[in-house]
Amino acid sequence: MNISVYCGASLGNNELYVEAAKSLGKWIADNGHTLIYGGGKAGLMGVIADEVLLHNGEVIGIIPTFLVDRELSHPNLTRLEIVNSMSERKNKMIELGDCYIALPGGPGTLEEISEVISWARIGQHQNPCILFNIGGYYDKLKDFYEDMVDNGFLTEADKKAMLFTDSFIEIEEYIMDYTPLSVRTYK
């Protein structure tokens, strides 16, 4: 299975985030999955790629030219695809992914996981969306999605189509039991 992971190009200020990236990388490799990610060597992106490679897993990086030009691409990946823009990168990561997981990160990570959650609602993919909620990092976002349900902007079924967890057992069960959303209709 190809697992697209969105995460920070920074390490953050809590060692829990680095440990989460390492544990997710090891889990991906140990289960024979392939990591699809942004192709960088900095921050949590570099940590997860290094961990998958350390455990003999495959890593496919997707990186736009302007980041390669800044010497930010990871030099030791199984495969590195260079694209022209961030939009192409995101689209390629969605296309290659069978599952999408967000580790902690900043606005780019939030944008990417929000996009795949949104696209699932309109039938643009049929894959699980998971927020690796280490140390409660995504608790406020989880609450915000609950507010969307309470205010009539998100259905309960749509909310259940995303998982907030820090448990690999829950992730595995969620992926195995995942039922794609019905394509959203409008009234």
N, C-alpha and C positions, 0 to 999 in steps of 0.2 A: 504494500500500500504506500502511495506517496502522501506524505504528510507535510503540508505547507505550514510553516511556523513563522509567525510575525512576532518581532521582539525588538528591543531597543538596541541602537548602535552605541549606547552607553551601558555601563555596568549598573547604574543606579547606586544608591547609598546604603543598601542593605545586602549583606552577604547571602541572605535567603534567595535573592533573585539569581545570583550566580549559581548557587546550589540547585535551584529549580531548573535552570538551563542545562546544567550538567546531568541531572537526573532524567530530564526529558530526552536529551541526546542519547543517553545510555539506553533508555527504554526503546527509543526508535530503532537503534542498532540491534539491540538484543532480540527484538521481535521481527527482524528482517524487513523493516520498513525503510523507505528512502526519505531523507530530509530534503524538502524543497524550501529554499529560503532566499533572502535578499543578496547573497553572494559576498557579504562583507566580512572583514577580519576583526572589526572593532566591536567592543561592547558585548552584549549578550549574544549577538549574531555570531561573533567569532567563537565564543564559549561553546555554543551548541554545536556548531560545525566541527570544532576540534574534538568534542566529546564523541560525536557520531563516528568520526574518522578514527579516533583512538580505539573504538570498539568494532572496527572493521566494517562499518556501515557505509552506505553510499550517500553522497551529498551533491545535490544539484543547486548551484547558485545562479540567480538571475539578477543581473546588475546593469544599470544604465551606464552608458559611455562616460558621462560626466563624473561618475563616482570612480570608475576605473582610472580616469585621468588624474584623480586625486590620490591614487595609489591606495585605495581602500578595499580593493578586491582581495579575497582570500586566495593565496597562491597554491593550495594543495587539495582542491576539491576534486571529486570524481568527474564533474563536468561544470564548466562555467559558461553560461550563455550571456552574451552582451547584447543589450537592447538599446534603443534610442532614447527612451524616456521612462519616467516613473510610472506613467499609465501603462506602457507596454510591460513593464516589470510586473505590476499588479495583475494585469490580465493573464500573463504567462503563468504566474504562480497559482492563479485560480484554475486555469486550464489544466495544469499538471497535477493539481492536488486532488486527492480523494477524501481529504479531511483537512480542516483548518483549525490551528491552535494558536492562541495568543498567549505568549509569556508577558511579563511586565514590560512596559515600554512607554514611549511618549505619544505625541499627537499622531505620528505616522502609523504606529502600531494600532492605535485606537481607530484611525481612519480605515485601515486595512481590514480589521476584524469586523468593524461596523459594516463595511461594504459587503463582505461575504454573508453576513447575517441578513442584510437587506436584500441581496440578490437571491437568497434562498426563498424569501417571501414571494418573489415575483417569478420564480421558476427558472432562474438562470443557472442554477446548479442544484444538485440533490445530495449534497454532502454535509456531514456533521460540522458544527461550529462550536468550538470549545474555548473557554477562557480559563487558563491555568491560574487559578486564584490563590497563589502562594501568599501566605501572610495576610490574606484578606485584601490583596491589592485591588481587586475588581469589585469589592463589596458595594461601593457607591454607584458603580455602573449597574450592578445587579438591581439595586434599589431604584435607579432611574428607569430601568426597563419595567419594573413593577409599577412605577408611576405612570408609564405609558399605557399599561393595561388598565389601571384605575381610571385614566382619563380618556379611554376609548381610542387610542392611537395604535394599539398593538393588541392582538388577541392572546388569550391564554395559551392556545395551541402554538402560536408563533413564539411565545416566550419559552415554552417547553422545548422548542426546537434548537435551543442553545443550552450549553452546560457550563456552569461555573463550578469548578472543583479543583482540588489539589491532590486527588486520589487517582492513581493509575488504574486501580480496580474499577472505579466509576467510569473512567475514560474508556477502558476496554469494553465494559458492558454497554455504555452509551453508543459506541461505534458499532458493536455487533447488533444491537437492537434498534438502531436508528431507522426511522421511517421518514422519508422526505415529506416536506410540507405539501399540502395541496396548493396549487397555484392560486395566489390571491385574486379575488374578484372584487369589483368595485360596484357600489350602489349609487 
